[in-house]
Amino acid sequence: SPHPIMVSGHTYTTAEHLLEAMKFKYHPEIVEQIRCSGDPRRTAEMYGHYVRIDWESRKAVKIEEVVRAKYLQNPDLIVELLDTGNRYLIDEADTQF
């Protein structure tokens, strides 16, 4: 959803922008391209060979960080989340999460 997240003085348009950028911790120029991209996933795919080597082992933790930041910085979403009750929430892009 188009709810911005601010991290280290930079605003990411969506959680996807931030999550894709996190894959490139050691390449700030790629992070910036992703942050400003209209299609962060496609931009990240262009630089797949630069993804941090520990990404798969860190992925779940980073997803949690991004989602937590998204909700803490956009309190209107907390009400929407609470309205889901005890139902499971499934990421359509990655049903592993």
C-alpha positions, 0 to 999 in steps of 0.5 A: 500500500502507498504508505511511506516509511522514513528510515535514516532520514530517507522516505521510502514510498512503500514497504516494498521499496524499503524491503527491496533496498535492504537487499543492497546494504553495501551498495548505497547507489542501488539503494537510492535507485530503488528508493526512487523507482516506480517499480522497486522489484524490477529495479532490484532484479536488475542488480540481483548479482549485488544482493547481500550474501546473507539476505536469505538468512536475514529476510524474515527479520527484515520483513518484520522490521519493515512491517513494524515501521510501516504500522508505527509510522502510519497509525491509521493502519493499526486500526485496519490491522486490528479489524482483521481479528484473529485471521491469518494475513498472507503475503500474496507475493510470497505465501511463505510469510 
